[in-house]
Amino acid sequence: MVHTTYPVHIQSVAHSRLSETDFSDIPFGKKFSDHMLVADFQDGKWGDIYIQPYAPVPMSLAFSGLHYGQSIFEGMKAYRTGEGNAVLFRPMDNFRRLNRSAQRLCMPEIPEALFMDGLKALIRLEKDWIPTSPGAALYIRPVYFATDEFLGVRASDTYRFAVLLCPVGPYYTEPVNILVMKKYVRAFEGGTGSAKAAGNYAASMLATREANQAGFHNVLWMDGKTRTLVEESGAMNVFFVIGDTVVTPRLRGTILEGVTRDSVLQLCRENGYKVEEGDVSVDELEKAFHNGELKDAFGTGTAATIAPIAKIQHEDLAMTLPPVQERKISNWLLQELNGIRTGEKADRFGWIVPVE
């Protein structure tokens, strides 16, 4: 990768909305900070970085990203330490995953300097938008899409990379109930399941709606071939504690390689827990439940961090998990991750990147 300096041009807002924002009421993804980042790819190269007031952007109805789906994104968070410093959690892992997604969708690689220098400049400018209440953070949404004005099925020649910021509270405010989904499939081997492509999320919405209508928060996705192996829980990676073992589905090209997922695996291994990455069948979960061995289940992701699962419904069987307050591993993981992100616990893995 070529490391090139990209000039950062900053146009500050005339009036900040910060004083008008109620940080005790920050539902996920609905309130945005004052500024956004924009950079364009054209003539075979990336241009300068522009940080400008958050506002609608002009767009053509012929943008190829609208028609042919060359659109990807990432999810990250910035935190405030006890000393008041702004920090990022594992940003290089999100950067690398963004470029893996870009490669799968035939999009140009984003240079590291453009991504990291632009992101740090934006967070420095918006530092006061980072909430400090427990469970809150500044959510970072990099988005990258095709901009050719051309109606034809081919990779675009021009693209836009942008970053917007949202102060957010917890994604889930209660333990989630999930429905084993066999009617619809999220991903197949050889497809785009391991990429953070916008189309993956569009394809999941009907299943989610039907689960919601049946009284569930989300679905438990099965594999596309046999529809018996667990893959993800909604838009999260998923973990189970069976007996004394922490179990999660293995990455096989159909599952997003989650940054929080990897963090959980590293923490568990460091703490001496038995960890298995492999095929997890719904029959195995049922057997563990009947034997009293299914001790815990939770989703992981940047938005939710650790989302306790209260119930898994498979056909006529409701697998009700132990009360959240009695769960040792997921509660410990949440405390560890939150402590590392806010500087209350030592960063033993080099995950924290200072912004200033």
C-alpha positions as a printed Julia matrix, in Angstrom:
356×3 Matrix{Float64}:
   0.0     0.0     0.0
   1.29    3.46   -0.95
   1.31    5.94    1.93
   0.52    9.39    0.54
  -0.4    12.56    2.36
  -3.89   13.83    1.54
  -4.54   17.5     2.29
  -7.46   18.06    4.68
  -9.66   21.08    3.94
 -11.94   22.09    6.81
 -15.01   24.28    6.48
 -16.48   24.78    9.93
 -20.16   25.38   10.62
 -21.25   28.92   11.37
 -23.4    27.68   14.26
 -22.96   24.38   16.11
 -26.03   22.3    16.99
 -24.21   20.88   20.0
 -25.93   23.13   22.57
 -29.32   22.16   21.1
 -28.68   18.42   21.43
 -30.15   16.55   24.39
 -27.54   13.91   25.21
 -29.98   12.17   27.55
 -32.08   11.35   24.48
 -29.85    9.98   21.72
 -31.66    7.13   19.95
 -29.35    5.15   17.71
 -28.65    6.65   14.31
 -31.07    9.59   14.36
 -28.95   12.57   15.47
 -25.86   13.7    13.58
 -22.91   15.88   14.46
 -22.04   19.2    12.84
 -19.55   17.98   10.22
 -18.94   15.19    7.74
 -15.99   14.03    5.65
 -16.03   13.64    1.87
 -13.38   12.43   -0.59
 -13.82   11.53   -4.26
 -12.14    9.06   -6.6
 -11.88   10.09  -10.24
  -9.37    9.88  -13.09
  -7.88    6.83  -11.39
  -6.91    8.5    -8.12
  -8.22    9.83   -4.83
  -8.52   13.57   -4.32
  -8.21   15.73   -1.21
 -10.16   15.26    2.0
 -12.94   17.76    2.68
 -14.52   18.2     6.09
 -17.63   20.32    5.76
 -20.95   21.03    7.47
 -23.24   18.01    7.63
 -25.86   18.55    4.95
 -27.57   16.79    2.03
 -25.27   16.2    -0.94
 -26.2    16.67   -4.61
 -26.68   13.42   -6.45
 -27.72   12.25   -9.87
 -30.52    9.73  -10.32
 -28.14    7.98  -12.72
 -25.54    7.27  -10.02
 -24.54    3.68  -10.7
 -24.37    2.89   -6.97
 -28.16    3.35   -6.83
 -28.76    0.93   -9.68
 -26.1    -1.76   -9.39
 -25.3    -1.9    -5.69
 -21.66   -0.83   -5.49
 -22.17    0.49   -1.97
 -20.41   -0.57    1.23
 -20.03    0.83    4.72
 -18.4     0.35    8.1
 -19.4     0.85   11.73
 -16.98    2.17   14.37
 -17.05    4.15   17.59
 -15.09    6.9    19.29
 -14.96    7.11   23.08
 -13.91    9.61   25.73
 -11.44    8.42   28.37
 -11.58    9.45   32.01
  -8.95   12.1    31.22
 -11.21   13.53   28.5
  -9.18   12.27   25.53
 -10.88   11.07   22.36
  -9.91    7.55   21.27
 -10.83    5.08   18.53
 -11.3     1.34   19.05
  -9.43   -0.85   16.55
  -9.87    1.54   13.58
  -7.29   -0.26   11.43
  -9.4    -3.42   11.58
 -12.37   -1.51   10.21
 -10.12    0.05    7.57
  -8.87   -3.34    6.42
 -12.38   -4.8     6.38
 -13.65   -1.85    4.34
 -11.02   -2.56    1.71
 -11.85   -6.28    1.71
 -15.47   -5.34    1.05
 -14.34   -2.93   -1.68
 -12.3    -5.66   -3.35
 -15.31   -8.02   -3.37
 -17.5    -5.34   -5.0
 -14.83   -4.36   -7.56
 -14.17   -0.94   -6.01
 -10.78    0.82   -5.68
  -8.85    0.47   -2.44
  -9.03    3.4    -0.03
  -5.54    4.51    1.05
  -4.68    4.21    4.73
  -3.6     7.85    4.98
  -6.88    9.09    3.53
  -8.92    6.94    5.91
  -6.96    7.47    9.12
  -5.84   11.09    8.66
  -9.31   12.14    7.58
 -11.01   10.23   10.37
  -8.74   11.63   13.08
  -9.19   15.19   11.78
 -12.97   14.76   11.81
 -13.05   13.32   15.34
 -10.75   16.07   16.63
 -13.17   18.64   15.25
 -16.22   16.83   16.69
 -14.69   15.71   20.0
 -17.37   17.45   22.08
 -20.02   15.31   20.36
 -18.7    12.19   22.12
 -21.2    11.36   24.89
 -19.86   10.25   28.25
 -22.83    8.45   29.83
 -22.49    4.67   30.39
 -23.1     2.67   27.21
 -22.95    5.75   24.98
 -20.39    6.62   22.3
 -19.89    8.54   19.08
 -20.87    6.16   16.29
 -18.8     6.53   13.12
 -20.3     5.53    9.77
 -17.88    5.44    6.83
 -19.82    4.89    3.59
 -18.39    4.32    0.11
 -20.39    4.18   -3.12
 -20.22    4.42   -6.91
 -21.01    7.76   -8.57
 -20.78    7.2   -12.35
 -23.71    8.76  -14.21
 -24.13    5.71  -16.4
 -26.84    3.09  -16.83
 -24.88   -0.05  -17.66
 -23.77   -3.08  -15.7
 -20.08   -2.51  -15.09
 -17.84   -1.31  -12.29
 -17.98    2.45  -11.86
 -15.01    4.68  -12.7
 -15.85    7.27  -10.01
 -16.65    6.9    -6.32
 -17.33    8.88   -3.17
 -16.11    8.06    0.32
 -17.82    9.85    3.2
 -17.94    9.68    7.0
 -20.79   10.85    9.2
 -21.05   10.78   12.99
 -23.89   10.05   15.43
 -23.87   10.37   19.22
 -25.62    7.19   20.34
 -26.85    5.37   23.37
 -27.26    1.57   23.66
 -28.48   -0.15   20.47
 -30.65   -2.59   22.4
 -32.25   -1.49   25.65
 -33.35   -5.01   26.66
 -32.31   -8.63   26.08
 -33.39   -9.82   22.63
 -35.69  -12.64   21.56
 -34.74  -14.24   18.25
 -36.43  -16.57   15.78
 -34.57  -19.34   13.94
 -35.03  -18.36   10.28
 -35.19  -21.08    7.64
 -37.54  -19.44    5.15
 -34.95  -16.87    4.04
 -31.15  -17.08    3.8
 -28.67  -14.28    4.46
 -25.67  -15.54    2.47
 -24.23  -18.39    0.38
 -20.64  -19.51   -0.05
 -19.06  -17.56   -2.89
 -21.42  -14.63   -2.32
 -20.99  -11.35   -0.46
 -21.83  -12.54    3.07
 -18.39  -11.67    4.43
 -18.51   -8.15    2.93
 -20.23   -5.21    4.56
 -22.26   -4.54    1.44
 -25.42   -2.45    1.61
 -27.34   -5.04   -0.37
 -26.78   -7.69    2.31
 -28.81   -5.6     4.73
 -31.58   -4.88    2.24
 -31.93   -8.62    1.64
 -32.36   -9.25    5.38
 -35.18   -6.79    5.99
 -38.16   -8.94    4.99
 -37.07  -11.71    7.34
 -36.58   -9.2    10.13
 -40.0    -7.65    9.52
 -41.7   -11.02    9.64
 -39.85  -11.88   12.85
 -40.89   -8.54   14.36
 -44.52   -9.2    13.4
 -44.27  -12.54   15.2
 -43.05  -10.79   18.35
 -39.27  -11.23   18.01
 -36.52   -8.64   17.92
 -34.63  -10.38   15.13
 -33.69  -13.66   13.47
 -31.06  -16.36   13.87
 -29.72  -16.96   10.36
 -29.01  -20.49    9.14
 -26.56  -21.53    6.43
 -27.81  -21.43    2.85
 -26.95  -25.03    1.95
 -28.51  -27.13    4.72
 -30.39  -24.5     6.76
 -29.26  -26.28    9.91
 -26.04  -24.43   10.86
 -26.11  -21.16   12.78
 -24.45  -18.18   11.08
 -25.41  -14.77   12.54
 -28.03  -13.19   14.77
 -29.65  -10.4    12.79
 -26.78   -8.05   11.89
 -24.57   -9.38   14.71
 -22.12  -12.21   15.14
 -23.41  -14.7    17.68
 -21.9   -16.61   20.62
 -23.14  -19.39   22.89
 -21.8   -20.72   26.16
 -22.36  -24.49   26.17
 -21.18  -26.06   29.37
 -17.83  -24.41   30.04
 -17.06  -23.64   26.37
 -17.56  -20.4    24.46
 -18.79  -21.37   21.0
 -19.22  -19.29   17.83
 -19.74  -20.19   14.16
 -16.53  -20.35   12.14
 -15.83  -17.87    9.37
 -16.5   -19.58    6.06
 -17.08  -16.69    3.67
 -20.73  -16.26    4.62
 -20.23  -14.53    7.97
 -19.0   -10.98    8.57
 -15.61  -10.95   10.27
 -16.65   -8.79   13.2
 -14.18   -6.62   15.07
 -16.1    -7.12   18.31
 -16.27  -10.87   17.55
 -12.49  -11.02   17.32
 -12.13   -8.93   20.49
 -14.37  -11.36   22.39
 -12.35  -14.35   21.17
  -9.07  -12.74   22.24
 -10.41  -11.78   25.67
 -11.85  -15.23   26.3
  -8.65  -17.01   25.3
  -6.51  -14.67   27.39
  -8.73  -15.33   30.39
  -8.42  -19.11   30.03
 -11.89  -19.89   28.7
 -12.29  -22.81   26.31
 -13.18  -21.41   22.89
 -14.47  -23.23   19.81
 -14.94  -21.77   16.33
 -16.77  -24.37   14.29
 -20.08  -25.52   12.87
 -22.88  -24.87   15.35
 -26.12  -26.64   14.5
 -29.53  -25.69   15.82
 -29.91  -29.35   16.88
 -26.79  -28.95   19.02
 -28.34  -25.9    20.68
 -31.56  -27.81   21.36
 -29.63  -30.72   22.88
 -27.61  -28.35   25.09
 -30.8   -26.59   26.17
 -32.56  -29.85   27.14
 -29.45  -30.97   29.04
 -29.22  -27.68   30.94
 -25.9   -26.9    29.25
 -26.95  -23.77   27.31
 -25.71  -21.18   29.82
 -25.52  -18.03   27.73
 -26.14  -16.6    24.27
 -25.3   -13.13   22.99
 -24.76  -11.14   19.83
 -21.68   -9.03   19.21
 -21.15   -5.99   17.03
 -19.97   -2.39   17.06
 -23.48   -1.03   17.51
 -24.61   -3.45   20.21
 -21.2    -4.42   21.71
 -22.64   -7.37   23.71
 -26.37   -7.98   23.24
 -27.77  -10.66   25.6
 -30.2   -13.11   23.98
 -33.14  -13.94   26.22
 -34.9   -16.54   24.05
 -34.28  -18.55   20.87
 -37.42  -19.84   19.19
 -37.01  -22.87   16.91
 -40.33  -24.08   15.52
 -42.37  -25.03   18.61
 -39.45  -24.96   21.04
 -38.73  -21.8    23.03
 -35.17  -22.01   24.4
 -35.24  -19.54   27.29
 -31.79  -18.56   28.55
 -30.84  -17.91   32.2
 -31.48  -14.38   33.54
 -28.93  -11.87   32.25
 -27.71  -10.93   35.72
 -26.7   -14.55   36.35
 -24.51  -14.82   33.25
 -20.85  -14.76   34.08
 -19.08  -14.58   30.71
 -21.12  -12.07   28.71
 -21.35   -9.65   31.63
 -17.6    -9.89   32.17
 -16.94   -9.33   28.45
 -19.09   -6.2    28.4
 -17.26   -4.78   31.42
 -13.86   -5.6    29.91
 -14.65   -4.04   26.53
 -16.18   -0.91   28.02
 -13.26   -0.58   30.44
 -10.64   -0.86   27.71
 -12.45    1.61   25.47
 -12.72    4.26   28.16
  -9.26    3.76   29.64
 -10.51    2.28   32.92
  -8.76   -1.01   32.11
  -5.35   -1.61   30.57
  -5.26   -1.94   26.79
  -3.36   -5.22   26.67
  -3.87   -5.75   22.95
  -3.04   -2.35   21.45
  -6.63   -1.77   20.41
  -6.94    1.89   21.39
  -5.79    4.58   18.98
  -5.6     8.17   20.36
  -7.1    10.84   18.15
  -5.08   13.75   19.52
